[in-house]
Amino acid sequence: MANVPLLELDRLSKSFRREHTESLILEEISLKVADGDFVAIVGPSGVGKSTLLRLMAGLTQPTKGRVLFEGRELRGVNGDSALVFQSFALFPWLTVEQNVRLGLEARGIDPSAAKSRVAYYLDKVGLDGHEEAYPRELSGGMKQRVGLARALAVEPKLLLMDEPFSALDALTSVSLREELLEIWSDSSLPVNTVVLVTHLIEEAVELADRVVVIAGSPGRVRDDLRIELPRPRQKNSAAFNEIVDRVFSLIV
Amino acid sequence: MFAEPLPTVGITEILGLLKVLDDAGSRADVYRLAQQLQLDTAALLPVLRGAEMLSFVHTPGGDVVLQPLGKQVVDADMNTKKAIVKEQMEKLPLVRFFMEFLSNHPEKAVEKSEILEELAILIPSADPEELYGTLLKWGRYGEIFGFSYDTGRFFLNTRGRRRRPTSPGPSESGAPSGSASPGIEPPESSNP
């Protein structure tokens, strides 16, 4: 099993029907994500990055090609993945604690186990003290921590993140990126594989081991770069800027 | 009692500022920093003020300088960050006032309106609603205060007594966050 990637996209294409015409969004995407990888997918907006993430989650099906998870073809929703959304997607009428617990109850975890698991993951994302708060009482950064805790609490093997920091102000997103890296490198947590979609090249180079560039219409894999910079990465360094420039040149 | 108002800013933004300063070599010109972050200087000021009140930065002239405690926060893991913020918050007169105020209530909780009244008396120059919002945000982060919308009451958080590990270093392995949060056990993993 050692050589089987956690996730594999095998010559995957996706088109949508609009009125009477088919429009091809993604074409012949092949990509392997190994267990433990942190992969960032970058590309201009509208290129199909979010669609690609939804294909990995099994929320939409490919028109051609296959999605393989641990070597098996994915048919239907990928129960070993969890998604974090740009818009947080919290239920406004539920408290922080209830928002995180909801996903566990849906998976049939018994209430007392769910309760202790929620407490554990709220602690992991720095949210203890906020259990009884409602989303409207929270800043964007705190809301996204709830989104992250909810995703982590189902203990997925693959964490999928769709522009998770794009709705946040500059300083808040700096903090949350740091925290995400802390969580990713925490060996006591079950999830250690992340695929993150972003339109921010600097964010991708700061966070990921690999940056996959999707560009064109329909979207294709333009390049797949391994980022060898040591962590924590110095955003002001020449080596960092060089990689950012290189990715940028692949997109424009 | 002399109490300074808390600036209208969240702790997450303050932590972000510390990280940005650390990346910039511990010192930055405020005007340039605002430009770099694409923020108005006016929008950056409450963040600086908050970071300074917690003794994480100094602001000599037009500069902002990361202090040793601020650097410690940058390098700390999440739970240690929270513990340091809590310690620093507990030194602020306004926070101490409300800790004592709530301690003296048998239920360690009062109606939100009582807090607003106290704030209006303590700091007449500030908007009490705004100040209340920050007190609650900071208080929740530091696990000092909380508010239940369902009961309408602002309360003293007596559940967690978060303490900073005595020696800075890697957190203990095997028992994640165990010493920082008594009562929270790692759940059994559903992945065999």
Interface residues (C-beta under 8 A of the other chain):
Chain A: I109 A113 S116 R117 A119 Y120 D123 K124 V125 G126 D128 G129 H130 E132 A133 Y134 E137 S139 G141 M142 E155 K157 D169 A170 L171 T172 S173 V174 S175 L176 E178 E179 E182 D186 S188 L189 P190 Q234 K235 N236
Chain B: G10 T12 E13 I14 L15 G16 L17 K19 V20 D23 A24 L37 Q38 L39 V47 D77 M78 N79 K81 K82 L136 K137 G139 R140 Y141 G142 E143 G146 F147 S148 Y149 D150 N157 G160 S173 G174 P176 S177 A180 S181 I184 E185 P186 P187 E188 S189 S190 N191
